[in-house]
Amino acid sequence: MAKVLRYGEQSILIEEIDPNQYLKQLIKALPEAKVRAGLESLIVTFPETGDHVAKVESALKDLQPEADEASGKLFIIPVEYNGEDLAVAAELADAGVEQLISAHTAITWKVKLIGFAPGFPYLVPTEDMEPAKLLGVIGRLAVPRRQVPAGSVGIAAGMSCIYPDVMPGGWHLIGTSSIALFDATNKDQPNLLSIGDLVRFEVAN
């Protein structure tokens, strides 16, 4: 059962919910509000102040969870596995560097969320397979970096990411990619990846 909480004067926070199963439906059910997804939550923001808990609870009662399926788009992303945390990440996983690279490239990743920065994808494994378990023990850095180079490929907390631009970050960096994730001049589709897309990493030639 989803937990619906007041979140400031205009917003409602919905916890204990799979956002991908309800995001599109809530956007349709509450056209006057802005609905934004987190990894495990949704925030609904209304244009006017007030207690909107009952309105959101009523909308949720009429919705059925959609299957959390991929959009059908598969992106193959070449990576140079030269990240400065590669050896440390392998040690944390109690594995060799080549074993860690094999695990990262063996997983089919799904875009769970685009956030933190424009074009920044949070990637989760599509299956609970051995490579995913191996990478899942690697957490975030104890002290985040002030600057992470654009194109850096990171892993943390069972997820992977690609930094679209130079920015702070706390993921373990295992490689780099030259792929462009965000194009501000493209007003219709600035993000290369969308929620539900699939990603496979491969060793760059």
VEXVEXDREN-226036 format. One line per 8 residues: number of its first residue (from 1); their letters; for each residue y, x, z of C-alpha. Coordinates in steps of 0.5 Angstrom, whole numbers, padded with zeros to 4 digits. Each point is the difference from the previous one (the first is absolute). Last residue first. Example, Ala and Ser with C-alpha at 12.3 -4.5 7.8 and 13.67 -1.06 7.14 Angstrom:
! VEXVEXDREN-226036
2> SA> -0002,0027,0014; -0007,-0002,0002
! end
This chain:
! VEXVEXDREN-226036
205> NAVEFRVL> -0002,0076,-0059; 0002,-0005,0006; -0006,-0002,0005; 0000,-0007,0000; 0003,-0006,0004; -0002,-0007,-0001; 0004,-0006,0001; 0000,-0007,0000
197> DGISLLNP> 0005,-0005,0000; 0000,-0006,0005; 0008,0001,0002; 0003,0003,-0006; 0001,0007,-0003; 0005,0003,-0005; 0006,-0003,0004; 0006,-0001,-0003
189> QDKNTADF> -0003,-0006,-0004; 0006,-0005,-0003; 0006,0004,0002; -0003,0006,-0003; 0006,0005,0001; -0002,0002,0007; -0007,0002,-0002; -0005,0001,0005
181> LAISSTGI> -0007,0003,0000; 0001,0006,-0004; -0007,0004,-0001; 0001,0008,0001; -0005,0000,0006; -0001,0004,0006; -0005,0002,0005; -0003,0000,0007
173> LHWGGPMV> 0006,-0002,0004; -0002,-0003,0007; 0005,-0006,0001; 0006,0000,0004; 0006,-0001,-0005; 0007,0002,-0001; 0003,-0001,-0007; 0000,0003,-0007
165> DPYICSMG> -0003,-0005,-0005; -0006,-0005,-0002; -0004,0003,0006; -0007,-0002,-0002; -0005,-0003,0005; -0007,0000,0003; -0003,-0004,0006; -0005,0001,0005
157> AAIGVSGA> 0005,0001,0006; 0004,0006,-0004; -0001,0003,-0007; 0006,0002,-0005; 0001,0002,-0007; 0007,0003,-0001; 0003,-0002,-0007; 0007,0001,0003
149> PVQRRPVA> 0001,0006,0005; -0001,-0002,0008; 0007,0001,0004; 0001,-0001,0007; -0007,0001,0001; -0004,-0004,0006; -0002,0003,0006; -0007,-0002,0003
141> LRGIVGLL> -0002,-0001,-0007; -0004,-0006,-0002; -0007,-0002,0001; -0006,0003,-0003; -0007,-0003,0002; 0000,-0005,-0005; -0001,0005,-0006; -0007,0001,0002
133> KAPEMDET> -0001,-0008,0001; 0003,-0001,-0007; -0004,0005,-0003; -0007,-0003,0003; 0002,-0007,-0003; 0004,-0006,0004; 0002,-0002,-0007; 0007,-0002,-0004
125> PVLYPFGP> 0003,0006,0004; 0007,-0001,0002; 0007,0002,-0004; 0007,-0001,0003; 0004,0001,-0006; 0007,0003,0000; 0004,-0003,-0006; 0007,-0001,0004
117> AFGILKVK> -0001,0003,0007; -0004,-0002,0006; -0003,-0006,-0004; -0005,-0001,-0006; -0006,-0003,0004; -0008,-0001,-0001; 0000,0004,-0006; -0008,0001,-0001
109> WTIATHAS> -0004,0007,0000; -0006,0001,-0004; -0003,0006,0004; -0004,0006,-0003; 0006,0004,-0001; 0002,0000,0007; -0007,0001,0002; -0001,0006,-0005
101> ILQEVGAD> 0007,0003,0003; -0002,0000,0007; -0007,0003,-0002; 0003,0006,-0004; 0005,0001,0006; -0006,0001,0005; -0001,-0006,0005; 0001,-0001,0007
93> ALEAAVAL> 0005,-0006,-0002; 0005,0004,0005; -0002,0007,-0004; 0001,-0004,-0007; 0007,-0002,0002; 0002,0007,0003; -0003,0003,-0007; 0004,-0005,-0004
85> DEGNYEVP> 0006,0000,0004; 0005,0004,-0005; -0003,-0004,-0006; -0003,0003,-0006; -0005,-0005,-0002; 0004,-0001,-0007; -0001,-0007,-0001; -0001,-0004,-0006
77> IIFLKGSA> 0001,-0008,0001; -0005,-0005,-0004; 0004,-0007,0001; -0005,-0006,0000; 0004,-0007,-0001; -0005,-0006,0001; 0005,-0003,0005; -0005,0002,0006
69> EDAEPQLD> -0003,-0006,0004; 0001,-0002,0007; -0002,-0007,-0001; 0005,-0005,0002; 0000,-0003,0007; 0001,-0008,0000; 0007,-0003,0001; 0002,-0006,0003
61> KLASEVKA> 0000,0002,0008; 0004,0006,-0002; 0006,-0004,-0003; 0000,-0004,0007; 0000,0006,0004; 0006,0003,-0004; 0004,-0006,0001; -0002,0000,0008
53> VHDGTEPF> 0002,0007,0001; 0007,-0001,-0004; 0005,0000,0006; 0007,0001,-0003; 0004,0004,-0004; 0001,-0002,-0007; -0002,0004,-0006; -0007,0001,0002
45> TVILSELG> -0004,0006,0001; -0008,0000,0000; -0003,0006,0002; -0008,0001,-0001; -0005,0005,0003; -0006,0004,0000; 0003,0006,-0005; 0007,-0003,-0001
37> ARVKAEPL> 0002,-0006,-0005; 0006,-0003,-0001; 0002,-0008,-0001; 0007,-0002,-0001; 0002,-0007,0001; 0002,-0006,-0003; -0006,0000,-0005; -0005,-0001,0006
29> AKILQKLY> -0006,-0003,-0002; 0000,0004,-0007; 0002,0007,0004; -0005,-0002,0005; -0006,-0001,-0005; 0002,0007,-0003; -0001,0004,0006; -0006,-0004,0003
21> QNPDIEEI> -0006,0004,-0001; 0004,0007,-0001; 0003,-0001,0006; -0007,0000,0004; 0002,-0003,0007; 0000,0002,0007; 0008,0000,0000; 0005,-0005,-0003
13> LISQEGYR> 0007,0002,0002; 0006,-0005,-0001; 0007,0001,-0002; 0007,-0003,0001; 0002,0002,0007; -0004,0005,0002; -0008,0000,-0001; -0003,-0006,0002
5> LVKAM> -0007,0001,0000; -0006,-0003,-0003; -0007,0002,0001; -0005,-0001,-0005; -0007,-0003,0002
! end
